[in-house]
C-alpha cells in the first residue's frame, strides 16, 4: 500500500509542512517553497503537489492562484494575511500603488474598495480566460470578496518602490510617497481629474521631498506629466530652483492640464500647458 494514502501519514505530513511554514514565518508560499521546506521534514518531495491539493480540500491552506497558497489555520492573536501581502504575491514583481498607496501614506481618507498594485507583467486574471466581461470593463482577481486590480507599466516606470512591514510577519513593496504622488499627475483620470490631484498635492506638499518628486518626473520621461507637475509647482509658489529640471524638458506643443476635461482654456507659453481647469488653484 502506498504510505501516502494512509490518512495518518497525510495528517502527519500536513502538520510538518504547516510547522515548517510557521517556523519560516511564511503565510503565503509557492509550491517550489513547499518542496524546499520538505527537505527538513519526512515529506517525500514527489508527494508535495498531491499533499498541497489535499490540504486545500481539507481547508488547511487556500489556493490563491496556480502554485501560490496561503495558510488558513488560526494563529496567535487570530492574525490574518494582509491583503497587500496577497496582492504582491499573486503577481510578481508588483508593488502596492495608486489608491491603495495613497491611502496607506495618509494622502486620502477615502478607503479604497479595491487593492491596487502595479507590475511590469501583462496580467491575465481568471475571468479573462473565459467570456466573462465585468460590468465596469476592468478585470481583477477576487479573493474572499476583495478585489485586486493591477496596472501594467513599462519596466522603466517600475521605480520609486520601498519595502514596509505591513504587519508583524509581512514586508511588502509599495510605492514611496513621491512615486505615489507622481501617479496622480500621470493618471489624473483615475483620481477624479487634475482638480482632485492638485487638491491632494497642495494639502500634503509639506510631507514630500519635492526635489525627489521632480527627479522621478524626469525619470518617468513623459513631457505631459513633467509639464503638469512643473506648472502646478510654479503656480503654488515653489522655488524655480526646485522645478527647473522640468522646465528644461523640451515640449513641441501644448498639453492639456487636465486630460479629462474639454480642450479649451488659456495657454501658458512658459509651460506649454493649456489650463482647462474651471477656477484657480
C-alpha positions as CSV (number, residue, x, y, z in Angstrom):
1,X,0.0,0.0,0.0
2,X,1.2,3.5,-0.9
3,X,2.1,5.0,2.5
4,X,0.9,8.4,1.3
5,X,-2.7,7.1,1.0
6,X,-2.7,6.4,4.7
7,X,-4.7,9.1,6.5
8,X,-2.4,9.3,9.4
9,X,0.6,9.9,7.1
10,X,-1.3,12.7,5.3
11,X,-2.1,14.3,8.6
12,X,1.5,14.0,9.8
13,X,2.8,15.5,6.6
14,X,0.3,18.3,6.8
15,X,1.3,19.2,10.3
16,X,5.0,19.0,9.4
17,X,4.6,21.4,6.4
18,X,2.5,23.9,8.5
19,X,5.1,23.8,11.2
20,X,7.9,24.4,8.8
21,X,6.0,27.3,7.2
22,X,5.3,28.8,10.6
23,X,9.0,28.4,11.6
24,X,10.0,30.3,8.5
25,X,7.3,33.0,9.0
26,X,5.7,32.2,5.7
27,X,1.9,32.8,5.4
28,X,2.0,32.9,1.6
29,X,4.1,30.4,-0.2
30,X,4.7,28.7,-3.5
31,X,4.8,25.0,-4.5
32,X,8.6,25.5,-5.0
33,X,9.0,26.8,-1.5
34,X,7.0,23.9,-0.1
35,X,9.3,21.5,-1.8
36,X,12.3,23.3,-0.4
37,X,10.9,23.1,3.1
38,X,10.2,19.4,2.7
39,X,13.9,18.8,3.0
40,X,13.6,19.3,6.7
41,X,10.6,17.0,7.1
42,X,9.7,13.4,6.4
43,X,7.6,14.5,3.4
44,X,8.8,12.8,0.2
45,X,9.4,15.5,-2.4
46,X,7.4,13.7,-5.1
47,X,4.3,13.9,-2.8
48,X,4.4,17.7,-2.2
49,X,2.0,18.6,-5.0
50,X,-0.5,16.0,-4.0
51,X,-0.2,17.0,-0.4
52,X,-1.0,20.6,-1.2
53,X,-4.1,19.6,-3.1
54,X,-5.2,17.5,-0.1
55,X,-4.6,20.4,2.3
56,X,-6.7,22.7,0.1
57,X,-9.5,20.2,0.2
58,X,-9.3,20.0,4.0
59,X,-9.2,23.8,4.4
60,X,-5.7,23.9,5.9
61,X,-4.4,26.1,3.1
62,X,-6.1,28.2,0.4
63,X,-5.1,28.3,-3.2
64,X,-4.7,31.9,-4.4
65,X,-3.6,31.1,-7.9
66,X,-1.8,28.3,-9.6
67,X,1.3,27.4,-7.5
68,X,0.6,30.1,-4.8
69,X,-1.1,29.3,-1.5
70,X,-1.8,30.9,1.9
71,X,-2.1,29.3,5.3
72,X,-5.6,29.4,6.9
73,X,-5.0,28.0,10.3
74,X,-5.7,30.2,13.3
75,X,-2.5,31.8,14.6
76,X,-1.7,33.7,17.8
77,X,-3.9,36.8,18.0
78,X,-6.1,35.5,15.1
79,X,-3.6,37.1,12.7
80,X,-5.0,37.3,9.2
81,X,-2.9,37.6,6.0
82,X,-2.9,41.2,4.9
83,X,-4.5,41.9,1.5
84,X,-1.4,43.9,0.5
85,X,0.7,40.8,1.1
86,X,-1.7,38.7,-1.0
87,X,-1.6,41.3,-3.8
88,X,2.1,41.3,-4.1
89,X,2.3,37.5,-4.1
90,X,-0.4,36.9,-6.7
91,X,1.7,38.8,-9.3
92,X,5.4,39.2,-9.0
93,X,7.1,41.6,-9.5
94,X,4.5,44.0,-8.2
95,X,4.1,46.8,-5.7
96,X,1.1,48.4,-3.9
97,X,0.3,51.6,-5.7
98,X,-2.3,54.2,-6.8
99,X,-5.3,54.5,-4.5
100,X,-4.0,51.8,-2.1
101,X,-0.7,53.6,-1.7
102,X,-2.4,56.9,-1.5
103,X,-4.5,55.8,1.5
104,X,-1.6,54.0,3.1
105,X,0.6,57.2,3.1
106,X,-2.3,59.2,4.5
107,X,-2.9,61.3,1.4
108,X,-6.6,60.4,1.3
109,X,-9.2,59.5,4.0
110,X,-11.2,57.7,1.3
111,X,-10.9,53.9,1.9
112,X,-10.3,52.2,-1.4
113,X,-12.8,49.5,-2.3
114,X,-10.1,47.6,-4.2
115,X,-6.4,46.8,-3.8
116,X,-4.2,48.5,-6.5
117,X,-0.8,47.3,-7.4
118,X,1.4,48.0,-10.5
119,X,3.5,45.5,-12.2
120,X,5.7,45.1,-15.3
121,X,3.8,41.9,-16.3
122,X,0.8,41.5,-18.5
123,X,-1.8,40.2,-16.1
124,X,-4.2,37.5,-17.1
125,X,-7.0,37.1,-14.5
126,X,-9.2,34.0,-14.3
127,X,-12.1,36.0,-15.8
128,X,-10.0,36.9,-18.8
129,X,-9.6,33.2,-19.8
130,X,-13.3,32.9,-20.5
131,X,-16.0,35.1,-21.9
132,X,-16.7,36.8,-18.5
133,X,-16.7,40.5,-19.2
134,X,-17.0,42.6,-16.0
135,X,-19.7,45.3,-15.9
136,X,-17.1,48.0,-15.4
137,X,-14.8,46.7,-18.1
138,X,-12.0,46.1,-15.6
139,X,-10.7,42.6,-14.9
140,X,-9.5,41.7,-11.5
141,X,-8.6,38.9,-9.1
142,X,-11.3,38.4,-6.5
143,X,-10.3,36.6,-3.3
144,X,-12.5,36.4,-0.2
145,X,-14.7,39.2,-1.7
146,X,-11.6,41.5,-2.0
147,X,-10.9,42.9,-5.5
148,X,-7.3,43.0,-6.7
149,X,-6.6,45.2,-9.7
150,X,-3.2,45.5,-11.4
151,X,-1.8,48.3,-13.6
152,X,0.8,47.2,-16.1
153,X,3.7,49.7,-16.6
154,X,6.9,49.7,-18.6
155,X,10.0,48.3,-16.9
156,X,11.5,51.8,-17.0
157,X,8.5,53.1,-15.0
158,X,8.7,50.5,-12.3
159,X,10.6,52.5,-9.8
160,X,10.1,54.6,-6.6
161,X,9.4,51.4,-4.5
162,X,10.2,50.9,-0.8
163,X,9.6,47.9,1.4
164,X,7.5,48.3,4.5
165,X,6.4,46.0,7.3
166,X,2.6,45.8,6.8
167,X,2.2,43.6,9.9
168,X,4.3,41.6,12.3
169,X,5.1,39.0,9.6
170,X,4.9,40.6,6.2
171,X,7.2,43.0,4.5
172,X,5.8,44.2,1.2
173,X,6.8,46.5,-1.7
174,X,4.8,49.8,-2.1
175,X,5.4,53.0,-4.0
176,X,7.0,55.6,-1.8
177,X,5.3,59.0,-1.1
178,X,6.8,60.8,-4.1
179,X,6.2,58.0,-6.6
180,X,2.6,57.7,-5.2
181,X,2.0,61.4,-5.8
182,X,3.6,61.2,-9.3
183,X,0.9,58.7,-10.2
184,X,-1.7,61.5,-9.7
185,X,0.0,63.5,-12.4
186,X,0.4,60.5,-14.7
187,X,-3.2,59.3,-14.5
188,X,-5.4,62.2,-13.2
189,X,-8.4,60.5,-14.7
190,X,-8.0,57.6,-12.2
191,X,-8.2,60.0,-9.3
192,X,-11.0,62.3,-10.5
193,X,-9.1,64.8,-12.6
194,X,-6.5,67.4,-12.0
195,X,-8.6,69.4,-9.6
196,X,-8.5,66.5,-7.2
197,X,-4.8,65.9,-7.9
198,X,-3.9,69.5,-7.2
199,X,-6.0,69.5,-4.0
200,X,-4.3,66.4,-2.6
201,X,-0.9,67.7,-3.6
202,X,-1.3,71.1,-2.0
203,X,-2.7,69.6,1.2
204,X,0.3,67.2,1.6
205,X,3.1,69.1,0.0
206,X,5.0,69.7,3.3
207,X,5.4,65.9,3.7
208,X,7.0,65.5,0.3
209,X,10.6,65.7,-0.9
210,X,10.0,67.9,-3.9
211,X,13.4,67.5,-5.4
212,X,12.9,63.8,-5.3
213,X,9.4,64.2,-6.9
214,X,10.9,66.3,-9.7
215,X,13.6,63.7,-10.2
216,X,11.0,61.0,-10.5
217,X,9.1,63.0,-13.1
218,X,12.2,63.5,-15.2
219,X,13.0,59.7,-14.8
220,X,9.4,58.9,-16.0
221,X,10.3,60.9,-19.1
222,X,6.8,61.9,-20.4
223,X,6.6,65.6,-21.3
224,X,2.9,65.9,-20.4
225,X,3.5,64.6,-16.9
226,X,6.5,66.8,-16.4
227,X,4.6,69.9,-17.6
228,X,1.5,69.2,-15.4
229,X,3.8,68.8,-12.3
230,X,6.0,71.8,-13.2
231,X,3.1,74.1,-13.9
232,X,1.5,73.2,-10.5
233,X,4.7,73.7,-8.6
234,X,5.2,77.1,-10.3
235,X,1.6,78.2,-9.6
236,X,1.7,77.3,-5.9
237,X,4.9,79.3,-5.4
238,X,7.6,76.7,-5.2
239,X,11.1,78.0,-5.9
240,X,12.2,77.7,-9.5
241,X,15.4,76.0,-8.3
242,X,13.2,73.0,-7.4
243,X,11.2,72.7,-10.7
244,X,13.9,74.0,-13.2
245,X,14.7,70.4,-14.5
246,X,11.0,70.1,-15.6
247,X,11.1,73.5,-17.3
248,X,14.2,72.4,-19.2
249,X,12.4,69.4,-20.7
250,X,11.6,70.3,-24.3
251,X,8.0,70.4,-25.4
252,X,7.0,70.8,-29.0
253,X,3.3,71.5,-28.5
254,X,0.7,72.4,-25.8
255,X,-0.5,69.8,-23.4
256,X,-3.8,69.8,-21.6
257,X,-3.5,70.4,-17.9
258,X,-6.5,68.1,-17.3
259,X,-6.8,65.4,-19.9
260,X,-10.3,64.6,-18.5
261,X,-11.7,68.0,-19.5
262,X,-12.6,69.7,-22.8
263,X,-9.8,71.2,-25.0
264,X,-10.4,74.8,-24.1
265,X,-8.8,77.4,-21.8
266,X,-5.9,79.8,-21.6
267,X,-2.5,78.7,-22.9
268,X,0.6,79.2,-20.8
269,X,3.6,79.5,-23.2
270,X,6.1,79.2,-20.4
271,X,5.0,75.7,-19.6
272,X,3.3,74.8,-22.9
273,X,0.2,74.0,-20.9
274,X,-3.4,74.7,-21.8
275,X,-5.2,75.4,-18.5
276,X,-8.6,73.8,-19.0
277,X,-9.5,73.7,-15.3
278,X,-12.5,75.7,-14.1
279,X,-11.4,78.2,-11.5
280,X,-8.0,78.7,-10.0
281,X,-5.7,76.5,-7.8
